[in-house]
Amino acid sequence: MAAFDTDFAVKHEVALRAIAERVGLEYFAIDCGETPDGRLLLFGPIRMIVHAWIRPPCFLQGPQDAQGLRRFHAMLHNHARHKG
């Protein structure tokens, strides 16, 4: 996951964008990996639970998880500003 933005996400960009378009939500989660021959492998079903009361969140695995949580919070704040 250390090279997620520059390796995994780039390699699977077309598939990940197609999934995002099909899901049609602004924010969602998938559990995925890569097969030995480099294809995207999806797992499921999964649940996306964000425990806002845990400081720091104990489920964060690395900088990508922390970045995802920051983006999730930004999305919530953005929606709250536009709803008010």
N, CA and C of each residue as an Amber inpcrd file, in Angstrom:
protein
   252
   0.8010000  -1.2020000   0.0000000   0.0000000   0.0000000   0.0000000
   0.8480000   1.2710000   0.0000000   2.1220000   1.1540000   0.2740000
   2.9660000   2.3400000   0.3190000   3.0170000   3.0390000  -1.0340000
   2.8820000   2.2910000  -2.1170000   2.9290000   2.8730000  -3.4590000
   1.5560000   2.8440000  -4.1260000   0.5040000   2.8560000  -3.3260000
  -0.8490000   2.7300000  -3.8660000  -1.1320000   3.7770000  -4.9390000
  -0.8880000   5.0520000  -4.6390000  -1.2270000   6.1320000  -5.5650000
  -0.4000000   6.1120000  -6.8420000   0.8190000   5.6220000  -6.7700000
   1.7050000   5.6610000  -7.9340000   1.8240000   4.3240000  -8.6540000
   1.3290000   3.2460000  -8.0430000   1.4550000   1.9210000  -8.6580000
   0.0840000   1.2720000  -8.8450000  -0.4920000   0.7880000  -7.7620000
  -1.7350000   0.0210000  -7.8230000  -2.8580000   0.8300000  -8.4700000
  -3.0880000   2.0550000  -8.0060000  -4.1830000   2.8810000  -8.5340000
  -3.9730000   3.2250000 -10.0000000  -2.7360000   3.4450000 -10.3870000
  -2.4310000   3.7590000 -11.7950000  -2.6690000   2.5270000 -12.6600000
  -2.1720000   1.3910000 -12.2120000  -2.2930000   0.1520000 -12.9850000
  -3.7530000  -0.2550000 -13.1890000  -4.5920000  -0.0050000 -12.1780000
  -5.9890000  -0.4550000 -12.2310000  -6.9710000   0.7060000 -12.3760000
  -6.4840000   1.8470000 -12.8540000  -7.3170000   3.0530000 -12.9400000
  -8.5900000   2.8320000 -13.7560000  -8.4940000   2.2040000 -14.8970000
  -9.6580000   2.0130000 -15.7590000 -10.7210000   1.1870000 -15.0360000
 -10.3110000   0.0890000 -14.4220000 -11.2590000  -0.7730000 -13.7120000
 -11.8530000  -0.0610000 -12.5020000 -11.0150000   0.6450000 -11.7440000
 -11.5090000   1.3410000 -10.5560000 -12.4820000   2.4610000 -10.9240000
 -12.1920000   3.1810000 -12.0020000 -13.1240000   4.2290000 -12.4640000
 -14.4450000   3.6130000 -12.9320000 -14.3830000   2.4730000 -13.6230000
 -15.5990000   1.8090000 -14.0900000 -16.4500000   1.3520000 -12.9000000
 -15.8010000   0.8470000 -11.8660000 -16.5320000   0.4380000 -10.6580000
 -17.1930000   1.6560000 -10.0290000 -16.4550000   2.7580000  -9.8990000
 -16.9980000   3.9780000  -9.2940000 -18.2010000   4.4960000 -10.0800000
 -18.1050000   4.4870000 -11.4040000 -19.2270000   4.9460000 -12.2300000
 -20.4390000   4.0410000 -12.0700000 -20.1880000   2.7510000 -11.9880000
 -21.2920000   1.7880000 -11.8500000 -21.9630000   1.8880000 -10.4880000
 -21.1660000   2.0750000  -9.4340000 -21.7140000   2.1900000  -8.0850000
 -22.5320000   3.4790000  -7.9740000 -22.0050000   4.5650000  -8.5300000
 -22.7510000   5.8110000  -8.5530000 -22.8010000   6.5760000  -7.2390000
 -21.9380000   6.2270000  -6.3120000 -21.8840000   6.9360000  -5.0350000
 -20.6280000   7.7870000  -4.9820000 -20.6990000   8.8640000  -4.2090000
 -19.5390000   9.7320000  -4.0780000 -18.4350000   9.0870000  -3.2540000
 -18.8090000   8.2140000  -2.3190000 -17.8310000   7.5910000  -1.4310000
 -18.2920000   6.1750000  -1.1430000 -17.4200000   5.2000000  -1.3700000
 -17.7420000   3.8020000  -1.0910000 -16.4390000   3.0480000  -0.8780000
 -16.5440000   1.8220000  -0.4660000 -15.3460000   1.0300000  -0.2030000
 -15.4170000  -0.2890000  -0.9680000 -14.2550000  -0.7540000  -1.3750000
 -14.1310000  -2.0890000  -1.9380000 -12.9140000  -2.7350000  -1.2810000
 -12.9160000  -4.0270000  -1.2420000 -11.7480000  -4.7660000  -0.7720000
 -11.1900000  -5.4630000  -1.9980000  -9.9540000  -5.1860000  -2.2940000
  -9.3910000  -5.7290000  -3.5270000  -7.9210000  -6.0570000  -3.3530000
  -7.4170000  -6.7570000  -4.3100000  -6.0100000  -7.1240000  -4.3420000
  -5.6080000  -7.3170000  -5.7850000  -4.5230000  -8.0000000  -5.9730000
  -4.0080000  -8.2240000  -7.3140000  -3.6370000  -9.6910000  -7.4500000
  -4.0250000 -10.2840000  -8.5650000  -3.6780000 -11.6770000  -8.8220000
  -2.1900000 -11.7630000  -9.1850000  -1.6050000 -12.9580000  -9.1230000
  -0.1850000 -13.1010000  -9.4840000   0.1430000 -12.6040000 -10.8910000
  -0.8530000 -12.6520000 -11.7900000  -0.5910000 -12.1650000 -13.1530000
  -0.9620000 -10.6860000 -13.3290000  -1.2480000  -9.9780000 -12.2200000
  -1.4370000  -8.5370000 -12.2630000  -2.8480000  -8.0390000 -12.4880000
  -3.8350000  -8.9260000 -12.4650000  -5.2210000  -8.4790000 -12.6400000
  -5.8200000  -8.0520000 -11.3090000  -6.7870000  -7.1280000 -11.3770000
  -7.4900000  -6.6610000 -10.1870000  -8.4010000  -7.7760000  -9.6860000
  -8.3730000  -8.0300000  -8.3950000  -9.1980000  -9.0640000  -7.7720000
 -10.0480000  -8.3990000  -6.7090000 -11.3780000  -8.5310000  -6.8290000
 -12.3080000  -7.9390000  -5.8700000 -12.7790000  -8.9940000  -4.8820000
 -12.9030000  -8.5870000  -3.6300000 -13.4250000  -9.4400000  -2.5670000
 -14.7290000  -8.8350000  -2.0750000 -15.5390000  -9.6270000  -1.4470000
 -16.7630000  -9.0670000  -0.8710000 -17.5330000 -10.1510000  -0.1740000
 -18.5960000  -9.8160000   0.4780000 -19.0560000  -8.4550000   0.7410000
 -18.2190000  -7.7960000   1.8400000 -18.2310000  -6.4890000   1.8660000
 -17.5070000  -5.7570000   2.9020000 -18.4310000  -4.7180000   3.5170000
 -18.0160000  -4.2050000   4.6560000 -18.7290000  -3.1220000   5.3300000
 -17.7460000  -1.9980000   5.5780000 -18.2130000  -0.8010000   5.4120000
 -17.3730000   0.3600000   5.6400000 -17.9000000   1.0580000   6.8900000
 -17.1720000   0.9260000   7.9650000 -17.5730000   1.5100000   9.2320000
 -16.5010000   2.5050000   9.6560000 -16.9050000   3.7270000   9.9090000
 -15.9730000   4.7570000  10.3630000 -16.3400000   5.1070000  11.7950000
 -15.4510000   4.7850000  12.7070000 -15.6760000   5.0690000  14.1250000
 -15.0510000   6.4120000  14.4650000 -15.8350000   7.4670000  14.3960000
 -15.3160000   8.8210000  14.5930000 -14.8630000   9.0610000  16.0260000
 -15.3570000   8.2790000  16.9790000 -15.0110000   8.5360000  18.3750000
 -13.6770000   7.9250000  18.7810000 -13.0650000   7.1350000  17.9440000
 -11.7820000   6.5330000  18.2720000 -10.6760000   7.4840000  17.8240000
  -9.8500000   7.9390000  18.7590000  -8.7650000   8.8840000  18.4480000
  -7.4470000   8.3360000  18.9360000  -6.4570000   8.1300000  18.1140000
  -6.5910000   8.0410000  16.6590000  -7.2960000   6.7540000  16.2930000
  -7.9170000   6.7330000  15.1260000  -8.6130000   5.5050000  14.7340000
  -7.6600000   4.3110000  14.7350000  -8.0350000   3.2660000  15.4450000
  -7.1470000   2.1180000  15.6150000  -7.0550000   1.2650000  14.3610000
  -7.9570000   1.4640000  13.4050000  -7.9520000   0.6270000  12.2110000
  -7.0440000   1.1500000  11.1110000  -6.4440000   2.3210000  11.2980000
  -5.6030000   2.8700000  10.2430000  -4.3550000   2.0210000  10.0730000
  -4.1010000   1.6130000   8.8430000  -2.9820000   0.7310000   8.5400000
  -1.7680000   1.4770000   8.0200000  -1.9540000   2.6730000   7.5100000
  -0.8350000   3.4070000   6.9350000  -1.2940000   4.7440000   6.3990000
  -0.4110000   5.4350000   5.6830000  -0.7580000   6.7730000   5.1970000
  -1.9530000   6.7880000   4.2520000  -2.1690000   5.7230000   3.4890000
  -3.3100000   5.6910000   2.5840000  -4.6210000   5.6580000   3.3580000
  -4.6640000   4.9140000   4.4510000  -5.8720000   4.8820000   5.2700000
  -6.1210000   6.2390000   5.9060000  -5.0810000   6.8670000   6.4060000
  -5.2290000   8.1920000   7.0130000  -5.6980000   9.1950000   5.9680000
  -5.1540000   9.1190000   4.7560000  -5.5750000  10.0100000   3.6800000
  -7.0510000   9.7620000   3.3400000  -7.4600000   8.5220000   3.2990000
  -8.8520000   8.1930000   3.0250000  -9.7810000   8.7500000   4.0840000
  -9.3750000   8.6520000   5.3450000 -10.1870000   9.1900000   6.4250000
 -10.2840000  10.7150000   6.3260000  -9.1800000  11.3780000   5.9900000
  -9.2120000  12.8420000   5.8000000 -10.1580000  13.2110000   4.6570000
 -10.1180000  12.4670000   3.5720000 -11.0030000  12.7400000   2.4410000
 -12.4650000  12.5040000   2.8050000 -12.7230000  11.4650000   3.5900000
 -14.0800000  11.1750000   4.0460000 -14.5990000  12.3140000   4.9120000
 -13.7920000  12.7830000   5.8530000 -14.2020000  13.9020000   6.7040000
 -14.4350000  15.1600000   5.8790000 -13.5820000  15.4250000   4.9020000
 -13.7480000  16.5950000   4.0370000 -15.0550000  16.5060000   3.2620000
 -15.3970000  15.3140000   2.7740000 -16.6450000  15.1430000   2.0530000
 -17.8330000  15.4360000   2.9580000 -17.7960000  14.9270000   4.2010000
 -18.8930000  15.1890000   5.1390000 -19.0250000  16.6740000   5.4310000
 -17.9100000  17.3530000   5.6760000 -17.9390000  18.7930000   5.9510000
 -18.4640000  19.5620000   4.7370000 -18.0700000  19.1660000   3.5450000
 -18.5290000  19.8200000   2.3380000 -20.0300000  19.6820000   2.1860000
 -20.5570000  18.4950000   2.4130000 -21.9990000  18.2730000   2.3070000
 -22.7380000  19.0590000   3.3840000 -22.1850000  19.0990000   4.5870000
 -22.8390000  19.8380000   5.6780000 -22.9230000  21.3310000   5.3430000
 -21.8560000  21.8910000   4.7700000 -21.8650000  23.3180000   4.3920000
 -22.9190000  23.5940000   3.3330000 -23.0890000  22.6810000   2.3840000
 -24.0270000  22.9260000   1.2870000 -25.4770000  22.6090000   1.6580000
 -25.6800000  21.8960000   2.7350000 -27.0430000  21.5690000   3.1870000
 -27.6060000  22.6620000   4.0920000 -26.7020000  23.4450000   4.7140000
 -27.1090000  24.4440000   5.6970000 -27.5880000  25.6690000   5.1120000
